[in-house]
Amino acid sequence: MIRVALFGIAGVLMALQLKALKPDYSVYLCLGVSLLIFSFVAEKLTVILDGLQAVQRCLPLNAGYIRILMKIIGITYIAEFASDLCKDAGYQTIAGQIQIFGKMSVLAVSVPILTALLDTIQTFLGG
């Protein structure tokens, strides 16, 4: 975490210096730093997947629910990443639209989990 934080801070400081000379290049620098940090996140994703598989082995969970959870995590991360890049470039309106689309996508993907939860509650209530 310290390495990623320091890399991010160094990227921001370089982008601030570059912004005075070439504003376009500072956006490209931020994009490059963001993609490099994304690669660090992708490495941690394997640890998360291994942990979810261990939970699935211990508990009788439907594998579809784990896939839905991973889709939700992916959607939120991609939406946040794209939104932040748009904000950095000065396009707050597009960033807001990306965030709204991300939220709607999470809602759409999570409908099967919601219906399964409601079915379980209905079963407990004896209905």
TIMI-2910 file (N, C-alpha, C, CB; in pm, 1 decimal, decimal comma, always signed):
<rs>
+----------+----------+----------+----------+----------+----------+----------+----------+----------+----------+----------+----------+------+
!      n_x !      n_y !      n_z !     ca_x !     ca_y !     ca_z !      c_x !      c_y !      c_z !     cb_x !     cb_y !     cb_z ! resn !
+----------+----------+----------+----------+----------+----------+----------+----------+----------+----------+----------+----------+------+
!    +82,3 !   -118,5 !     +0,0 !     +0,0 !     +0,0 !     +0,0 !    +86,8 !   +125,0 !     +0,0 !    -93,6 !     -0,3 !   +119,8 !  Met !
!   +194,5 !   +120,8 !    +75,2 !   +282,4 !   +238,0 !    +81,2 !   +343,3 !   +264,8 !    -56,4 !   +394,5 !   +217,5 !   +187,0 !  Ile !
!   +382,4 !   +159,1 !   -125,3 !   +441,2 !   +176,0 !   -258,6 !   +340,4 !   +239,6 !   -355,2 !   +489,1 !    +39,7 !   -313,7 !  Arg !
!   +217,2 !   +192,9 !   -352,5 !   +113,6 !   +248,4 !   -440,9 !    +83,8 !   +393,3 !   -403,7 !    -15,9 !   +163,7 !   -433,2 !  Val !
!    +74,0 !   +422,0 !   -274,5 !    +47,4 !   +559,6 !   -230,5 !   +159,7 !   +653,7 !   -272,7 !    +29,5 !   +564,6 !    -78,1 !  Ala !
!   +282,6 !   +610,5 !   -253,5 !   +395,3 !   +695,1 !   -293,4 !   +400,4 !   +713,8 !   -444,6 !   +526,6 !   +634,9 !   -244,2 !  Leu !
!   +370,8 !   +607,9 !   -517,9 !   +368,5 !   +619,4 !   -662,8 !   +259,1 !   +716,3 !   -707,2 !   +347,5 !   +481,7 !   -727,0 !  Phe !
!   +142,5 !   +708,8 !   -644,6 !    +32,9 !   +800,1 !   -677,3 !    +67,3 !   +944,5 !   -645,5 !    -92,4 !   +760,1 !   -602,6 !  Gly !
!   +127,7 !   +967,0 !   -530,3 !   +166,5 !  +1102,8 !   -490,5 !   +272,0 !  +1157,7 !   -585,7 !   +219,6 !  +1104,2 !   -345,5 !  Ile !
!   +369,1 !  +1074,2 !   -622,1 !   +472,0 !  +1119,1 !   -716,4 !   +410,7 !  +1152,5 !   -852,1 !   +580,8 !  +1011,6 !   -732,7 !  Ala !
!   +315,2 !  +1071,6 !   -895,9 !   +247,2 !  +1098,6 !  -1021,9 !   +169,8 !  +1229,3 !  -1019,9 !   +154,2 !   +985,7 !  -1055,1 !  Gly !
!   +104,2 !  +1256,1 !   -908,3 !    +28,8 !  +1381,1 !   -895,0 !   +123,0 !  +1500,8 !   -894,6 !    -56,1 !  +1379,8 !   -766,5 !  Val !
!   +232,7 !  +1489,9 !   -822,8 !   +328,2 !  +1601,2 !   -819,0 !   +388,3 !  +1627,9 !   -956,9 !   +440,0 !  +1571,8 !   -718,1 !  Leu !
!   +419,5 !  +1521,0 !  -1029,4 !   +471,6 !  +1540,4 !  -1164,8 !   +365,5 !  +1599,3 !  -1256,9 !   +522,4 !  +1407,9 !  -1221,7 !  Met !
!   +240,9 !  +1554,6 !  -1240,7 !   +132,2 !  +1606,5 !  -1324,0 !   +107,2 !  +1753,8 !  -1294,7 !     +3,7 !  +1525,7 !  -1301,5 !  Ala !
!   +119,6 !  +1793,2 !  -1169,2 !   +102,0 !  +1934,9 !  -1135,5 !   +209,0 !  +2020,4 !  -1200,9 !   +104,9 !  +1954,9 !   -983,9 !  Leu !
!   +331,6 !  +1972,4 !  -1201,0 !   +439,6 !  +2046,0 !  -1266,4 !   +419,0 !  +2051,3 !  -1417,9 !   +575,0 !  +1981,7 !  -1233,7 !  Gln !
!   +375,6 !  +1941,3 !  -1473,1 !   +356,0 !  +1932,6 !  -1616,9 !   +233,3 !  +2011,0 !  -1663,1 !   +343,3 !  +1787,8 !  -1658,5 !  Leu !
!   +136,3 !  +2026,2 !  -1574,6 !    +12,3 !  +2095,6 !  -1609,8 !    +38,3 !  +2241,1 !  -1647,8 !    -86,8 !  +2089,1 !  -1493,5 !  Lys !
!   +137,0 !  +2303,6 !  -1585,6 !   +169,4 !  +2442,2 !  -1617,0 !   +229,6 !  +2454,1 !  -1756,7 !   +265,9 !  +2499,1 !  -1512,9 !  Ala !
!   +302,5 !  +2351,7 !  -1799,7 !   +367,6 !  +2356,7 !  -1930,9 !   +278,7 !  +2300,6 !  -2041,6 !   +498,8 !  +2279,9 !  -1926,9 !  Leu !
!   +232,6 !  +2179,8 !  -2022,5 !   +150,5 !  +2110,2 !  -2121,9 !    +33,0 !  +2042,7 !  -2051,0 !   +235,3 !  +2005,2 !  -2201,2 !  Lys !
!    -83,0 !  +2109,2 !  -2042,9 !   -196,9 !  +2050,5 !  -1970,6 !   -241,6 !  +1915,1 !  -2026,5 !   -313,6 !  +2146,4 !  -1973,9 !  Pro !
!   -231,4 !  +1897,7 !  -2157,7 !   -273,2 !  +1770,1 !  -2216,2 !   -187,5 !  +1655,0 !  -2166,8 !   -267,3 !  +1777,1 !  -2368,0 !  Asp !
!    -58,6 !  +1680,1 !  -2154,4 !    +31,9 !  +1573,8 !  -2111,0 !     +9,0 !  +1534,6 !  -1964,7 !   +176,5 !  +1617,6 !  -2130,5 !  Tyr !
!    -37,3 !  +1629,5 !  -1884,5 !    -62,1 !  +1594,8 !  -1743,9 !   -177,4 !  +1495,7 !  -1733,0 !    -92,8 !  +1721,3 !  -1661,1 !  Ser !
!   -276,6 !  +1508,0 !  -1820,6 !   -386,7 !  +1411,4 !  -1821,1 !   -335,1 !  +1273,7 !  -1861,9 !   -499,7 !  +1457,4 !  -1916,7 !  Val !
!   -248,0 !  +1269,4 !  -1962,1 !   -190,4 !  +1141,9 !  -2004,4 !   -106,0 !  +1079,3 !  -1893,8 !   -105,7 !  +1161,1 !  -2129,9 !  Tyr !
!    -32,9 !  +1162,7 !  -1821,6 !    +47,4 !  +1112,5 !  -1710,4 !    -43,1 !  +1053,1 !  -1602,4 !   +135,1 !  +1225,2 !  -1651,5 !  Leu !
!   -152,0 !  +1122,5 !  -1571,4 !   -246,5 !  +1070,4 !  -1472,1 !   -307,4 !   +938,5 !  -1518,6 !   -357,7 !  +1173,0 !  -1444,7 !  Cys !
!   -337,6 !   +929,1 !  -1645,8 !   -392,0 !   +804,9 !  -1699,8 !   -290,7 !   +691,9 !  -1685,5 !   -431,8 !   +822,9 !  -1847,3 !  Leu !
!   -164,6 !   +719,7 !  -1717,3 !    -61,0 !   +617,5 !  -1703,6 !    -42,3 !   +572,1 !  -1560,2 !    +69,5 !   +669,1 !  -1757,0 !  Gly !
!    -39,6 !   +667,0 !  -1467,4 !    -25,5 !   +632,4 !  -1325,6 !   -146,5 !   +550,7 !  -1279,2 !    -10,1 !   +760,8 !  -1238,9 !  Val !
!   -263,9 !   +590,9 !  -1324,4 !   -385,8 !   +518,7 !  -1286,1 !   -384,2 !   +375,6 !  -1338,6 !   -509,8 !   +592,1 !  -1338,4 !  Ser !
!   -340,2 !   +357,5 !  -1461,2 !   -333,4 !   +222,4 !  -1516,8 !   -230,5 !   +136,2 !  -1443,8 !   -299,7 !   +228,5 !  -1665,4 !  Leu !
!   -120,6 !   +195,9 !  -1403,0 !    -21,2 !   +120,3 !  -1327,3 !    -76,7 !    +79,7 !  -1190,5 !   +107,7 !   +203,2 !  -1310,2 !  Leu !
!   -146,7 !   +170,1 !  -1125,3 !   -209,2 !   +136,0 !   -996,7 !   -315,8 !    +29,8 !  -1017,9 !   -270,9 !   +261,7 !   -929,8 !  Ile !
!   -387,1 !    +37,1 !  -1130,4 !   -485,9 !    -65,6 !  -1162,5 !   -421,0 !   -203,3 !  -1173,0 !   -557,6 !    -31,4 !  -1293,3 !  Phe !
!   -299,4 !   -209,8 !  -1224,5 !   -230,6 !   -338,8 !  -1233,1 !   -201,3 !   -394,7 !  -1094,1 !   -100,1 !   -324,7 !  -1312,8 !  Ser !
!   -172,1 !   -306,9 !   -997,7 !   -152,9 !   -352,8 !   -860,1 !   -284,0 !   -407,7 !   -803,0 !    -99,7 !   -237,7 !   -771,6 !  Phe !
!   -394,6 !   -343,5 !   -838,0 !   -525,6 !   -390,7 !   -792,9 !   -555,1 !   -527,9 !   -852,6 !   -636,6 !   -290,0 !   -831,8 !  Val !
!   -521,8 !   -545,5 !   -979,5 !   -547,2 !   -673,7 !  -1044,9 !   -470,9 !   -786,9 !   -976,5 !   -508,7 !   -666,3 !  -1192,9 !  Ala !
!   -351,6 !   -757,4 !   -926,1 !   -275,8 !   -859,3 !   -853,2 !   -348,5 !   -900,9 !   -725,5 !   -135,4 !   -807,5 !   -819,3 !  Glu !
!   -408,5 !   -805,3 !   -657,9 !   -480,2 !   -835,0 !   -533,4 !   -610,7 !   -908,7 !   -560,5 !   -508,5 !   -705,9 !   -456,2 !  Lys !
!   -661,2 !   -896,7 !   -681,9 !   -786,9 !   -961,6 !   -715,8 !   -775,7 !  -1112,8 !   -706,3 !   -831,0 !   -921,4 !   -855,3 !  Leu !
!   -660,1 !  -1167,6 !   -736,2 !   -642,7 !  -1312,2 !   -725,0 !   -655,1 !  -1358,6 !   -580,0 !   -506,9 !  -1353,7 !   -781,9 !  Thr !
!   -606,5 !  -1278,1 !   -487,6 !   -619,1 !  -1311,6 !   -345,4 !   -766,3 !  -1312,1 !   -305,1 !   -539,2 !  -1211,5 !   -257,8 !  Val !
!   -840,7 !  -1214,7 !   -354,5 !   -983,2 !  -1206,4 !   -322,8 !  -1057,4 !  -1326,7 !   -381,3 !  -1043,4 !  -1074,4 !   -376,7 !  Ile !
!  -1025,8 !  -1362,2 !   -505,0 !  -1090,6 !  -1477,3 !   -567,1 !  -1060,7 !  -1606,2 !   -491,2 !  -1046,0 !  -1490,8 !   -712,0 !  Leu !
!   -936,9 !  -1623,4 !   -447,9 !   -901,4 !  -1741,8 !   -368,7 !   -979,5 !  -1744,9 !   -237,5 !   -750,0 !  -1744,3 !   -340,2 !  Asp !
!   -994,5 !  -1629,4 !   -174,8 !  -1070,9 !  -1622,2 !    -50,5 !  -1217,8 !  -1655,6 !    -71,6 !  -1058,2 !  -1484,4 !    +10,5 !  Gly !
!  -1275,2 !  -1606,7 !   -180,0 !  -1415,1 !  -1637,4 !   -208,6 !  -1434,4 !  -1785,1 !   -240,1 !  -1465,1 !  -1552,6 !   -324,7 !  Leu !
!  -1337,5 !  -1845,9 !   -306,9 !  -1346,8 !  -1989,1 !   -333,9 !  -1336,7 !  -2069,8 !   -205,0 !  -1237,3 !  -2032,2 !   -431,8 !  Gln !
!  -1255,7 !  -2023,6 !   -111,3 !  -1245,8 !  -2091,9 !    +18,0 !  -1377,3 !  -2081,8 !    +94,2 !  -1131,2 !  -2032,7 !   +102,0 !  Ala !
!  -1440,4 !  -1965,7 !    +89,1 !  -1571,0 !  -1948,7 !   +154,2 !  -1673,9 !  -2039,6 !    +88,9 !  -1617,5 !  -1801,2 !   +147,3 !  Val !
!  -1668,4 !  -2048,3 !    -42,4 !  -1763,9 !  -2133,0 !   -114,5 !  -1745,5 !  -2280,4 !    -79,6 !  -1748,9 !  -2113,0 !   -265,4 !  Gln !
!  -1621,6 !  -2324,2 !    -56,0 !  -1596,7 !  -2463,3 !    -16,1 !  -1651,0 !  -2490,6 !   +124,0 !  -1446,0 !  -2494,5 !    -21,2 !  Arg !
!  -1644,5 !  -2391,4 !   +213,1 !  -1689,6 !  -2411,1 !   +351,0 !  -1840,9 !  -2400,1 !   +365,8 !  -1622,9 !  -2310,4 !   +441,7 !  Cys !
!  -1901,0 !  -2314,2 !   +286,0 !  -2044,7 !  -2291,9 !   +293,9 !  -2110,7 !  -2336,1 !   +163,5 !  -2075,7 !  -2143,1 !   +323,2 !  Leu !
!  -2228,8 !  -2390,3 !   +173,2 !  -2297,7 !  -2432,6 !    +50,2 !  -2360,7 !  -2313,9 !    -23,0 !  -2405,9 !  -2536,6 !    +83,2 !  Pro !
!  -2277,3 !  -2231,6 !    -84,9 !  -2326,8 !  -2116,9 !   -159,1 !  -2339,3 !  -2150,8 !   -307,0 !  -2234,6 !  -1996,1 !   -139,4 !  Leu !
!  -2435,6 !  -2090,2 !   -370,2 !  -2452,1 !  -2105,7 !   -513,8 !  -2337,5 !  -2032,8 !   -583,7 !  -2590,8 !  -2051,3 !   -560,8 !  Asn !
!  -2272,3 !  -2098,9 !   -677,2 !  -2159,6 !  -2038,4 !   -748,2 !  -2202,2 !  -1915,0 !   -826,6 !  -2096,0 !  -2139,9 !   -842,1 !  Ala !
!  -2327,6 !  -1910,0 !   -867,9 !  -2378,7 !  -1794,0 !   -939,8 !  -2372,9 !  -1667,7 !   -855,9 !  -2520,5 !  -1819,0 !   -984,6 !  Gly !
!  -2392,3 !  -1681,0 !   -726,3 !  -2387,8 !  -1564,4 !   -637,9 !  -2246,3 !  -1507,0 !   -629,0 !  -2438,2 !  -1601,9 !   -497,9 !  Tyr !
!  -2148,1 !  -1595,3 !   -628,7 !  -2008,7 !  -1549,2 !   -625,4 !  -1976,3 !  -1474,4 !   -754,7 !  -1911,0 !  -1669,1 !   -605,7 !  Ile !
!  -2023,0 !  -1527,0 !   -868,3 !  -2000,9 !  -1458,2 !   -996,0 !  -2068,0 !  -1321,6 !   -997,9 !  -2053,0 !  -1543,0 !  -1112,1 !  Arg !
!  -2188,1 !  -1314,4 !   -943,7 !  -2258,5 !  -1185,8 !   -938,0 !  -2182,7 !  -1088,1 !   -849,5 !  -2402,7 !  -1204,4 !   -885,8 !  Ile !
!  -2131,8 !  -1135,7 !   -738,0 !  -2053,9 !  -1050,3 !   -648,7 !  -1929,5 !   -997,1 !   -719,0 !  -2014,3 !  -1127,1 !   -522,2 !  Leu !
!  -1862,2 !  -1082,9 !   -793,7 !  -1743,8 !  -1038,7 !   -866,8 !  -1779,9 !   -938,6 !   -975,9 !  -1671,7 !  -1158,5 !   -927,8 !  Met !
!  -1893,7 !   -957,4 !  -1041,8 !  -1939,2 !   -861,0 !  -1141,8 !  -1966,1 !   -725,7 !  -1077,5 !  -2065,5 !   -912,0 !  -1212,6 !  Lys !
!  -2027,9 !   -727,4 !   -962,5 !  -2058,5 !   -602,5 !   -891,3 !  -1929,8 !   -529,7 !   -854,3 !  -2142,3 !   -630,9 !   -764,0 !  Ile !
!  -1832,6 !   -603,5 !   -803,6 !  -1704,1 !   -542,5 !   -768,4 !  -1637,4 !   -484,0 !   -892,7 !  -1610,9 !   -646,4 !   -701,3 !  Ile !
!  -1640,2 !   -557,0 !  -1002,0 !  -1580,6 !   -508,9 !  -1126,2 !  -1649,9 !   -384,6 !  -1179,6 !  -1584,2 !   -617,4 !  -1230,4 !  Gly !
!  -1781,7 !   -384,9 !  -1177,6 !  -1857,4 !   -269,0 !  -1225,8 !  -1826,0 !   -145,7 !  -1143,0 !  -2008,0 !   -297,5 !  -1222,4 !  Ile !
!  -1825,7 !   -160,2 !  -1012,3 !  -1800,7 !    -43,1 !   -927,8 !  -1659,6 !     +9,8 !   -946,1 !  -1824,3 !    -77,3 !   -781,2 !  Thr !
!  -1563,6 !    -80,0 !   -959,6 !  -1425,7 !    -33,6 !   -975,8 !  -1406,5 !    +35,7 !  -1110,1 !  -1328,0 !   -150,9 !   -962,8 !  Tyr !
!  -1457,0 !    -22,7 !  -1215,8 !  -1442,2 !    +37,7 !  -1348,8 !  -1515,7 !   +171,1 !  -1355,6 !  -1495,0 !    -57,8 !  -1458,1 !  Ile !
!  -1636,2 !   +176,6 !  -1299,5 !  -1711,9 !   +302,2 !  -1302,2 !  -1639,5 !   +411,2 !  -1223,6 !  -1853,4 !   +281,0 !  -1245,1 !  Ala !
!  -1586,5 !   +377,3 !  -1108,8 !  -1513,6 !   +475,9 !  -1027,8 !  -1386,3 !   +522,0 !  -1098,7 !  -1478,4 !   +416,6 !   -889,8 !  Glu !
!  -1315,2 !   +427,5 !  -1158,8 !  -1191,9 !   +457,2 !  -1230,4 !  -1219,3 !   +552,7 !  -1346,5 !  -1126,8 !   +327,7 !  -1281,6 !  Phe !
!  -1317,3 !   +519,5 !  -1429,5 !  -1350,1 !   +603,7 !  -1545,1 !  -1403,1 !   +739,3 !  -1501,0 !  -1453,0 !   +534,0 !  -1634,7 !  Ala !
!  -1484,3 !   +740,5 !  -1397,6 !  -1540,0 !   +866,2 !  -1347,2 !  -1430,7 !   +958,3 !  -1294,6 !  -1642,1 !   +838,6 !  -1237,1 !  Ser !
!  -1338,3 !   +903,6 !  -1220,5 !  -1228,7 !   +985,9 !  -1167,6 !  -1140,2 !  +1041,0 !  -1278,5 !  -1144,1 !   +904,8 !  -1070,4 !  Asp !
!  -1117,0 !   +960,9 !  -1382,2 !  -1037,8 !  +1010,6 !  -1494,9 !  -1109,2 !  +1126,6 !  -1564,2 !  -1010,3 !   +897,3 !  -1595,7 !  Leu !
!  -1239,7 !  +1114,0 !  -1580,6 !  -1316,6 !  +1223,2 !  -1642,6 !  -1314,2 !  +1348,3 !  -1555,3 !  -1462,3 !  +1179,4 !  -1667,4 !  Cys !
!  -1324,3 !  +1330,3 !  -1423,9 !  -1317,7 !  +1445,3 !  -1333,9 !  -1182,2 !  +1513,9 !  -1343,1 !  -1345,0 !  +1402,0 !  -1189,6 !  Lys !
!  -1075,0 !  +1434,7 !  -1348,1 !   -940,7 !  +1491,2 !  -1358,4 !   -922,3 !  +1570,2 !  -1487,6 !   -836,5 !  +1380,5 !  -1350,3 !  Asp !
!   -988,9 !  +1524,3 !  -1593,8 !   -978,4 !  +1593,6 !  -1722,1 !  -1070,4 !  +1715,5 !  -1728,9 !  -1011,1 !  +1497,9 !  -1836,0 !  Ala !
!  -1154,6 !  +1733,2 !  -1626,8 !  -1242,0 !  +1849,7 !  -1622,5 !  -1381,9 !  +1825,8 !  -1676,4 !  -1180,1 !  +1959,8 !  -1698,2 !  Gly !
!  -1420,0 !  +1701,9 !  -1694,9 !  -1551,3 !  +1669,0 !  -1749,3 !  -1639,5 !  +1606,2 !  -1640,1 !  -1537,4 !  +1572,8 !  -1870,2 !  Tyr !
!  -1685,0 !  +1688,7 !  -1546,3 !  -1762,4 !  +1641,3 !  -1432,6 !  -1898,1 !  +1584,6 !  -1474,8 !  -1782,2 !  +1753,8 !  -1333,2 !  Gln !
!  -1959,2 !  +1641,7 !  -1579,3 !  -2089,9 !  +1593,9 !  -1622,9 !  -2080,7 !  +1450,6 !  -1674,2 !  -2146,9 !  +1685,6 !  -1731,6 !  Thr !
!  -1981,0 !  +1423,6 !  -1754,8 !  -1962,9 !  +1287,0 !  -1804,4 !  -1929,5 !  +1193,9 !  -1688,4 !  -1851,5 !  +1281,7 !  -1912,1 !  Ile !
!  -1849,8 !  +1240,8 !  -1594,0 !  -1816,7 !  +1159,8 !  -1476,3 !  -1942,2 !  +1122,5 !  -1399,0 !  -1719,1 !  +1234,9 !  -1384,9 !  Ala !
!  -2031,8 !  +1217,7 !  -1383,4 !  -2157,7 !  +1190,6 !  -1313,4 !  -2242,9 !  +1088,7 !  -1386,5 !  -2236,4 !  +1318,7 !  -1295,3 !  Gly !
!  -2246,1 !  +1097,5 !  -1518,6 !  -2323,6 !  +1001,7 !  -1596,6 !  -2264,4 !   +861,1 !  -1586,8 !  -2330,2 !  +1045,8 !  -1742,9 !  Gln !
!  -2132,9 !   +851,7 !  -1584,8 !  -2068,3 !   +720,7 !  -1567,7 !  -2104,1 !   +661,9 !  -1431,6 !  -1914,3 !   +732,9 !  -1582,0 !  Ile !
!  -2104,4 !   +745,5 !  -1328,2 !  -2140,4 !   +696,7 !  -1195,1 !  -2285,2 !   +648,1 !  -1190,1 !  -2118,8 !   +806,6 !  -1091,1 !  Gln !
!  -2375,2 !   +722,6 !  -1252,7 !  -2515,7 !   +681,1 !  -1254,6 !  -2530,9 !   +549,3 !  -1328,7 !  -2603,8 !   +789,3 !  -1319,9 !  Ile !
!  -2464,3 !   +536,6 !  -1444,9 !  -2472,0 !   +412,1 !  -1520,2 !  -2413,9 !   +295,9 !  -1439,6 !  -2398,4 !   +426,2 !  -1653,8 !  Phe !
!  -2305,5 !   +320,4 !  -1367,6 !  -2247,1 !   +216,3 !  -1283,8 !  -2343,3 !   +170,1 !  -1175,5 !  -2118,6 !   +265,8 !  -1220,8 !  Gly !
!  -2411,6 !   +264,2 !  -1113,8 !  -2508,2 !   +228,2 !  -1008,8 !  -2624,9 !   +148,7 !  -1065,9 !  -2560,5 !   +354,3 !   -938,5 !  Lys !
!  -2672,8 !   +190,0 !  -1182,2 !  -2782,6 !   +117,2 !  -1245,4 !  -2738,2 !    -23,1 !  -1288,4 !  -2835,6 !   +195,4 !  -1366,7 !  Met !
!  -2614,8 !    -34,9 !  -1333,0 !  -2562,2 !   -165,1 !  -1372,6 !  -2552,4 !   -258,6 !  -1252,2 !  -2424,7 !   -149,5 !  -1438,9 !  Ser !
!  -2506,7 !   -205,7 !  -1138,8 !  -2499,7 !   -286,7 !  -1016,5 !  -2638,8 !   -331,8 !   -976,0 !  -2433,6 !   -207,4 !   -901,5 !  Val !
!  -2734,5 !   -241,9 !   -984,9 !  -2872,7 !   -277,4 !   -950,3 !  -2924,8 !   -386,8 !  -1043,2 !  -2964,2 !   -153,2 !   -957,7 !  Leu !
!  -2899,1 !   -373,9 !  -1172,3 !  -2946,5 !   -473,9 !  -1268,3 !  -2881,8 !   -610,1 !  -1244,3 !  -2918,3 !   -427,6 !  -1411,1 !  Ala !
!  -2753,2 !   -611,1 !  -1214,3 !  -2682,6 !   -737,8 !  -1192,6 !  -2726,5 !   -803,7 !  -1061,9 !  -2530,5 !   -714,9 !  -1191,5 !  Val !
!  -2764,6 !   -723,6 !   -963,5 !  -2797,4 !   -778,2 !   -831,6 !  -2942,3 !   -823,4 !   -817,3 !  -2767,8 !   -676,2 !   -726,9 !  Ser !
!  -3024,6 !   -809,1 !   -919,2 !  -3165,5 !   -850,0 !   -910,2 !  -3180,7 !   -997,8 !   -874,6 !  -3236,5 !   -821,7 !  -1042,1 !  Val !
!  -3103,1 !  -1089,7 !   -932,7 !  -3119,5 !  -1230,8 !   -892,2 !  -3091,8 !  -1255,3 !   -743,7 !  -3027,4 !  -1318,5 !   -974,6 !  Pro !
!  -2997,0 !  -1183,8 !   -687,4 !  -2969,6 !  -1199,3 !   -544,3 !  -3086,2 !  -1145,7 !   -462,7 !  -2838,9 !  -1126,9 !   -505,2 !  Ile !
!  -3142,1 !  -1035,0 !   -503,7 !  -3256,3 !   -977,2 !   -432,8 !  -3375,6 !  -1070,9 !   -438,4 !  -3293,5 !   -840,7 !   -492,1 !  Leu !
!  -3403,8 !  -1128,6 !   -553,5 !  -3517,8 !  -1220,4 !   -562,4 !  -3494,1 !  -1346,5 !   -479,1 !  -3544,4 !  -1258,4 !   -709,0 !  Thr !
!  -3371,3 !  -1395,7 !   -476,2 !  -3341,2 !  -1513,0 !   -393,1 !  -3358,5 !  -1480,0 !   -245,5 !  -3197,9 !  -1563,2 !   -419,7 !  Ala !
!  -3317,1 !  -1360,1 !   -205,1 !  -3335,0 !  -1317,8 !    -66,4 !  -3482,5 !  -1308,6 !    -30,6 !  -3266,8 !  -1183,3 !    -42,5 !  Leu !
!  -3561,4 !  -1252,3 !   -120,2 !  -3705,4 !  -1242,2 !    -94,0 !  -3770,4 !  -1379,5 !    -88,5 !  -3773,4 !  -1156,9 !   -201,1 !  Leu !
!  -3726,7 !  -1472,5 !   -173,5 !  -3778,7 !  -1609,9 !   -167,3 !  -3743,2 !  -1676,4 !    -34,9 !  -3723,8 !  -1693,5 !   -284,0 !  Asp !
!  -3623,4 !  -1654,0 !    +14,4 !  -3580,2 !  -1711,6 !   +141,4 !  -3662,6 !  -1653,5 !   +256,3 !  -3429,5 !  -1685,8 !   +164,5 !  Thr !
!  -3685,6 !  -1524,0 !   +254,7 !  -3767,6 !  -1461,7 !   +359,9 !  -3910,5 !  -1515,6 !   +355,8 !  -3768,4 !  -1307,7 !   +344,2 !  Ile !
!  -3962,7 !  -1532,4 !   +234,4 !  -4097,8 !  -1585,8 !   +221,0 !  -4105,8 !  -1729,0 !   +272,3 !  -4143,0 !  -1579,8 !    +75,5 !  Gln !
!  -4001,1 !  -1807,4 !   +250,6 !  -3998,1 !  -1943,7 !   +300,4 !  -3995,4 !  -1946,4 !   +453,4 !  -3877,0 !  -2017,8 !   +244,0 !  Thr !
!  -3917,0 !  -1856,7 !   +515,5 !  -3910,9 !  -1849,7 !   +661,3 !  -4044,1 !  -1806,8 !   +721,1 !  -3801,5 !  -1753,5 !   +704,9 !  Phe !
!  -4114,5 !  -1720,2 !   +651,8 !  -4243,4 !  -1673,3 !   +701,5 !  -4355,7 !  -1773,5 !   +677,3 !  -4278,2 !  -1541,9 !   +636,8 !  Leu !
!  -4322,3 !  -1881,8 !   +603,5 !  -4419,6 !  -1987,1 !   +583,1 !  -4518,1 !  -1956,0 !   +472,5 !  -4493,2 !  -2012,6 !   +709,4 !  Gly !
!  -4478,9 !  -1869,6 !   +382,1 !  -4574,6 !  -1829,2 !   +278,5 !  -4549,0 !  -1896,4 !   +152,8 !  -4572,7 !  -1684,4 !   +256,1 !  Gly !
+----------+----------+----------+----------+----------+----------+----------+----------+----------+----------+----------+----------+------+
</rs>
